[in-house]
Amino acid sequence: MNRYLLTGCCFAAALRVSAQQGPVLTASDYAHAESFLSYNTEPLIDHGPVRPNWLPGDRFWFRDLNAKGSEFILVDPVKKTISGVFDQGKLAAALSTATGKSYSGFMLPFQTFSYSADNKAIIFRADGKLWKCDLQSYQVSPDTGKMSEAVAGFAAGRRVRGNQGTEIASPDGKKIAFLRDYNLWVRDAATKKETQLTTDGIKDFGYATDNAGWKMGDGPILLWSPDSKKIATFKQDQRDVSDMYLVTTNVGKPTLKAWKYPLPGDKNIATIQRVIIDADNAKVINIQVPPDAHRATLSDDIASSGTFDDVNWSDDATQLAFVSTSRDHKDEKFRIADANSGAVREIFEETVPTQYESGWGTINWKYLQKTNEIIWFSERDNWGHLYLYDALTGKLKNQVTKGNFVVTSLVKVDEKNRVLYFMADGKEAENPYFSQLYKIGFDGKHLSCLTPEDGNHEITLSPSKNYFVDNFSKPDVPPVTVFRDMNGKLLVNVEKTNISRLQAAGWKPATPITLKAHDGTTDIYGLMFSPANLDPNKKYPIIDYIYPGPQGGSVGSWSFAASRGDNQALAELGFIVVAIEGTSNPLRSKSFHDMSYGNMAENTLPDQIAGIRQLAQKYSYMDTTRVGIWGHSGGGFATAAAMFRYPDFFKVGISESGNHDNRNYEDDWGERYDGLAANSNYDAQANENYAKNLKGKLMLAHGLMDNNVPPQNTLLVVEALEKANKDYDLVIFPNSAHGYGGFSPYMMRRRWDYFVKNLAGGETPKEYEIKIKPDPRNSK
């Protein structure tokens, strides 16, 4: 048990405050705060959310972490039973004998395993080797099957990491597609024979390449046809796209890093020339449409869902449906190509005045070849809903879902029974961000909720899609896991999270809050974090943690989490911390999301100020004369904007890795939410142009090898502050990327110090070291 979480009384005494100065914090006070970080809270949680590993027959196993260690649990939906996967005590004894090391049943040195081909043994990695355990005799011996990790985790159609980098298997598992020298190849899984499918790929004009803007990798972007004979992909043209540059910091001459990184307003951006490749005959079929912008309906990357986005094969692999997204994300064209000739039929088009999106996390359109229909997602009635189209005529047949709620993801299409299964937010009254699973007929009738319990539901479908695992919780209520059929019938109560050890150690949950936006009428939501030993007679400075989106928000997941970054840790240092979802964040109505379209510099800041003032009226211990703000990336942009545009309200800010001028950030994000540079005033939104207004204390931080938000974004603000003769603080990570990697604990400690010294007027321990450590239950 973490001893620092038990020191509430000691901590109160340690927070010494004199009449002349703020709190004097010691290393013990910082250790107490550190005990509220996830690597200290998670080990005190037993029976957490279930992550299923599926087996034939829709059975699954999961690893349960508890006070003893961990257990491997098997769930059978047919028998409606829960049992151990194997005898962990016997396996531990046998493994101890085989390795000469001592293992116990509840502390086995592996977290995953696979079954042998005959299902009579399991194979796992321990002590740097692969082992095989016979489940009858419980004899453990080295695995001699030469099963590499890549093959052990191999699943048809899934990316795996092998000798050639990321590779993608065909649905039948017989072929493996990979890239080599800007061309696409396949390898026969059985014979290992390699075949080159394309020959004219060159640098910056290669096939299936995953390199545009800040996202890059060695794996291909493609989608196999259901019959494993064809591949849908593209040839990406970025030959005329401008370069971005970074240089390393090292002894001797630095290394120049250059890559294609178009900016808003650039004449040339990455485009894709769509192709279908006959994998059996190494034949390239050009899809007969002009090159498309490297865009997707879902987000700013054409592979953000994990595969080639906005592409559907027909069941018989004769047709390929796809959606072309315009550069400004306003125009969507639904098209169907003949897979043999490449000829294209234009089906329909949707144009919006701001920006189109097809869902959150998953793409919500589906081509149904058998009935010549299309399930389409649109926000045309101000809410994200599903529509049914005729694929032959391109005409709308009917709207499927209606109401003041948002369909977030289409999870299953039952064509035979003409039923859709989807996740939606805001259908129930409690919280518009809580997700639940529903089903409805193609005709829009018989809407039914399959997850009736209050809270945020996270579901995982079984391989057959006849069952699902449902983890549901709230930010302040721990998860319950159940197993249901697709009618919502409860089959098995799988798990209930126990946080009694966490509570006994002094932890308390964040407080959900409901506020009014700056317009005084729109409801907005968030979380508030206060010290565990809150004294309502004191006055506490306020820290606003901000991520303004507009593709996300400050709260993130609305499921239970014992720790959300360092929000509670900061609260334990003597602050009230808030995270408020402002207007212009997603998962609400279209008009809500578009409130700051064309002016991302608004950054939800009017809502943050309005919300904090409302909270202070309710909680007299909140001191609105001492308000700080911090955020990372978009939150860094928002933080500097807050300090420059509202300098009398925000007194201390920490801006990490901010995209302060979106003319210096990748083209597809800015052009989506601000519009094309020719039609939007990017200059008026650039933070450096307002730096002269700074009154409070501002710390800027950036990694000099940040290939997401290039460091020049922060350096522009630095230069402007110097021109205006303004004091500022700067933390540089010479060889770090966007997230600082191993230097993140250092940045966190600097953040704590900065707020304690400048917002609370206190003293800090010198160079306290935050040391991340693993959950002992996951130690190998």
Disulfide bonds with the S-S distance in Angstrom:
none
